[in-house]
Amino acid sequence: MRTTTRGIYALKAILALAAADSNRDNPMALHVIAENEQISTEFLQQIFFRLRKAGLIAAYRGPGGGFYLVKDKSEISVLSVLEAAGESMEISPCAMTRTGGKSPCSSFVGCNAGQFWMSLENEIRSYASSRTLADLL
């Protein structure tokens, strides 16, 4: 598993919303987040499109508009943010079988190495799902 810039920026940007206690009455402008987090506005728009589609954030249009968290920061896991951003949590092709992918080799069944990679991925997913935005703040 290697987190891309998109995943890193998605977490930074949504943490900025959480830290500002953004809500429908107190949205945060995209350009403010982009400037504060040193992310290009265009790239942040792409990221926020994904986060909105996943139901993690929403936008309020018009004067004083911006973005805000749809749920409480204690209800949004790091895993949900990374997955919404399009990050893959798979650390090895061996773990692809868990998500419905094809087995990477003919000896996967009973393979101790393959089981190790799947277990490690499960630990990472468990940790990321147990940590919320509130925990990180």
N, C-alpha and C positions, 0 to 999 in steps of 0.2 A: 504494500500500500504506500503510495506516495501522494500526498495531498498537493493539489495544484494551487496556483495563485488564486484561482477562482474560489476554492474552498477556504483558503486563508483569509481572503478579503470578505467573503460572505460572513464568516464568524466575527471578524473585526467590526464590520458594518452593523450587524444585528446586535452586537454587544454595545455599540454606540447608541442604538435606539433604546436598548434596555437600561443603560446607564442614565439616559436622559429621561427615563420614565415616560417615554412617548406613549400617547394614547390619542383617541379621536379628537380630543380637545387640545392636545398638545403635540401635533405631528412635527416631524423634523424634516427640513428641506434636504433633498438629495444633494444639492451642491455643498451644503454645510457638512454633511457626513463625508462626502468625497474629499473636501478640503481638509477637514480635521484628521481623516484617516489616510490621507495622501494616496487616494485611489482616483483613477481617471473617472470623470462623470459618466462617460459612455460605457465604460466597463461596469461601473456600479449599476447603471440602468439595466444592463443584461442580467446581472446577479439578482437585482431586486425583482425583475420579471419572474425569475425562477422561484424566489422566496414567496412572492405573491401567489403564484400558481399553486404552491404547496400549502397555502393557507397560513403562513407564519406571520406575514405582514400585510398591511393594507395601505391604500393611499387615500388621502383626502385632497381633493382638487380645489383650486381657486386660491384667492388671496389668503395667505397664512397657511397654505396647504403643505403637505409633505407626507412622510411615511410614519407608520406607528405599528406597534406589536398588536396582533390580533388576540393573543393569549397572554396570560401573565408570564413574566420571565421565569418563574419557577416551574412552568409547565412546558417550556421549550427545551428539548434536549440538544446537546451538541450534535448527536447523531442525526437528528431530524434536520438540522441546519445543513450539515455536510451532504446528506443525501439529497436535500432539496436543491443544493447548488450543483448537483450532478457528480459528486465525488463517489468513487467506488471504494468500498471498504475491503475489497478482496486483496489479500496480500500475496496470494499464490494461485496459479491456475488450478491447483488441487482443490481449493475451496470453492471453485465455480460449480461443483456438483451440488453444493448446498443450495445454490440459487437457481437450480434448474439447468445449468450449463452442462456441456459434455465433459465426460471424464478426460483428464489430460493424458492419461496413459492406460494401457490395457491392464495394468496391475494395481489399479487404485483400490479395489476392494481388498481389505486386509493389509493395506500398505501403512506401516507405522509412520513413515515420513508424511504421507498425505494426511493422516489423522492429526499429526502434530500441527500442520499448517491450518487445518480446519479449527482445531482447538484454539490456536493463537488468534485467529481471526475472530472467533466467538468471544474471546476475552476482550479484544479491542472494541468490538461492537457493544459488548456489555458495559464496558467502562464509559464509552461515548454516550450511550443511552442513559446512563445513570447520572451524568453530569448535566446540569441545566445552566441556562444563562445566569440565573441568580447565583448559582455556585461559583461561577467564574468571576462574578463581580464582587 
